[in-house]
Each structure stands twice: as C-alpha cells, then as structure tokens.
C-alpha cells in the first residue's frame, strides 16, 4: 500500500496541528542570547499558569532529585538550569499539541510516550553513569525522537495499525515495516515536523537521523548517537513500541561506535550490568510518563 | 521464628565451604551461608557426625566419602524450577534463537541441533526447549536429529528428569493446549512428558569444573547455564565460562541467569541483548 505524494499529504496533516505556541518562540529566542537572565525566562513561563504548574510538577519529581520542593519558577530555573526548564516547557507544549482529539482512534499513545520518556531518561542516566558530557538536552531529544510516528498514525491510523501488526507477526523492526507498507518512515516524517516547528537543529537531527547516524552533521552526531543507543536500550528493557523482539549487539551499533570513538573508556564498561540496573529507573519512567499524559492543559489554550 | 538448620561457627563454615569448593567449584559466600546452614543439618543427622569438622573428616574417608559427597551436593544445590520459567528468556528463544538455529542447520543431510542445559535440575528447562523446538519445526521434526543434554551434579534430580513426571505446579506457565499436546496425565496432580520429548532429552551427570566431565558436551549450539555461576568464585567462573565457550559451536548462544554477567571474567563472547534477556554468542 505505497502512498503516492506521501510527503505532500503528510505536510497537509502537519498543517492541521496547532502551531508551537508563541511562548516557545519567545523562550527559544531568549535562550539564544548570551546574557539570558533567569528572571526573563521565568517571567515568560509564568505568563502561562498551567504551563508553569506542569513544569513545577516535573521539576519536583524524583527524576531531578531536588533537595527540597520548589514552588517558584525562578527557583526551579536556578536549581535545574535554563536549558532544562526551557525543555520542560517544550515537552509540556508538544505533548499537548500532539494529544489526540477525543473519540479519534489512535495508536497506543501511552506506550508511545512510555518509550519516548524511557529513551530520554536512559540517555540522561547513560551520560551520567559513563561521564559523557553533553550540551544538549537529551531528555527532550529522547522525548521527541519518534514524533513522526504520531504524525503517520494521524495521517492513517489503519496503515499504522498494519505496520505495528507486521512487527508482531514477522518480528521485524518498525522502520522496516513502515518503509514496506507506506514507503516512508517515522524518522523522516518526524524531521519534517520539527523543521516546520523551527526547533533547534539538534532536535531536528535527532528525529530525522536516529536510524541513519551517518547522515547527522558532525556537530550533532554524538547527541543523535546517544539517543539512538538509548532508543535501542529502551526497547530491550521492554519499553518498546511495536512487536520487534529481535536481539541486538549494542557494542556493534553505529551509535555505540560513534560514542566510543570520543569516549574510549566505554569499551571497558559492563554494559550488561548497566542495562540490568536500569530496572531501578522504572519508577522514574512510569512517573514521568504519567505526568506527560496527565499534564493536560485547559482546552481554551488550543488554537 | 528461628529457621530450621544448623548454625555453623565461622571455623566450621570455612572448613565446609573450602571442602565443597575444592570438590565442586561451588563457593558459598557469606551471603548464601544460610543456604548451607539450613541444609547441612540433614547430612549431619544422617551420618551421625557431631559437627562440621567431623563431617569433613567423614567426607575425606575414601570409602564412605564419595557416596556422601554426592549426597551433600544433592542437598546443597538449589533445585527449584518449572516449565517455561522466565517469560523474556523463553520469548528470546522462541522468537529469535531457535528460529535462527533451525534456519542455519536446515540443510539436506545435516538437520541437527544440540542443546546443553548445563544445570538442568529435574529437567523442566530441557523439556521446555524440546517443546519450543517441536513447535518451531512442527511435522518436519521427524527429519531432524535433536539432542538436548540435561546435566546436573545431583543424581536425584537426574532421575526425576529421566522419569519425566511433574506436579501440575511445575506446569503453571504452560498453556493448556501445549499440556494437551506434550503431556499425559498420570493422576490428578501428576503429568508425564510424552515419549517424543523424552527421546530428545538425554540426562547425564556432569560436574562443571571437571573438564573430563564436560567434554561430552562439546560442539553444542545452545548452552543454558542459568543461575549456576552465583555458586562459583571468580576463578571457577572463569574456567566454566571458558569451557562453555570452547564447547559452543561458532554462532552458538549461551544464556546465563537473569542477574548474571560475564563482565571481567571472559571476553570472546558477543553480548546479544533481547527484550529483557541477554545472551552471549560465540
């Protein structure tokens, strides 16, 4: 069932999504400034009370392990950082924009977000565990890496249902099933959406190239690789999306090789133990995923 | 509530631990000391020994020792197991490893797969593999030569494996249709595996740290050695894993217990991650 003019049709579908709110554009602009002040940032966020509430909820979750509960945006920004808070805002907005309309048949949104949250959380834990320094917000990158799946599903839920079924029946990777059934894949489609939203380039590259790391730019390849590896690990930890049960040799993936080239100590680490110990992150992942799905914003906000 | 068993003094525990270790490679750490303590009382009572020192002396007696050593191994090893235990492990075998082996050896004149369940206890794991292979091969299985070596250090459990009779509780994870297909009901609570499965499973005694004992299981395609390494110290673990590597055919798989890794013990294997299960490939 290859679809002709797929890109054009999906673009139309993207057109119907609410745009990224102005507040996100403002935040992005502020973050680009060198002398960005935390009061400016918190001021912008506080313009939207329900957004502020959600950001504070996530900031106070076990994930950030703050020493005490924060109740002001300024405090949250000071403690967890500008980039991080801006990302949380982005997360709240994106999950809201992509929330299906009531009554519409969709793929399993809960397990979609569970996989996305797991990928982001694993990326953060991975970097912390193995002392990998990153500038980018990997948690947000993890959250949006598969956003193309939602778009394809919205475009044709029946087609996506068939794709998921093929992964179960034939034990093949989702991307393989997508290419065969609709002739496109979620990474490319995700790239189109992020491009349209004008998010920073690293997020575009994560969404568009997490299955084709060599296409990523030199500057962002490592971030894309960390998300790609975390994506594999999320699947083998049971936070998968679809029915692909195949085994993978993590150390032989492009993602591992790219990270290892910069961090040669990685080769000597007990990756099996790292993957096993991620069981401890289950609660964090479940907690964040719940917030993600429940962090709904008032309907009036929609445009 | 006090646990039934025999509190051992440190000196007694050390003497017994070292003796068992030298004979079997099984090493009781402080963490699993209680396992030894809960089980040793039975052996002391049977042999009439007053304490662990006397018991070790009794074991060293060249006449009585050998038989008693078997009894001791039978007593101290853990034998709790059931069919289709650990869903993720079964799924990795069913969806990936077994179809891969079948595809690899599906050649005219070859068609054979050898599996080694290396601490098989009473055989539930070995028969589970027999069922998975039967389900994968279907009618074609009659043209295949399948051997599943079910080995253990404990004679009692090997006898149970050979008998192939199990309580219904051991079958709690098996679907009714598979029970119907592969078991006969002996009485209200006992099921016997059917002969076609029995023909595939070959029970044998094997001490994993004794190379001569393991040489019969070389050239296998799949080794299941689950929850055994915890009993070995680093040195014995190394020896056992080296032996497994050598006994595997190229491209063959080894599965360890859920929380065991080979890190720092052996290289050579490639770690293959399945959903919630890890295998090591040669």
Interface residues (C-beta under 8 A of the other chain):
Chain A: X171 X232 X233 X235 X236 X237 X238 X240 X245 X246 X247 X248 X249 X250 X251 X252 X270 X271 X272 X273 X275 X276
Chain B: X88 X91 X92 X95 X96 X259 X261 X262 X263 X264 X270 X271 X272 X273 X274 X275 X276 X278 X279 X281
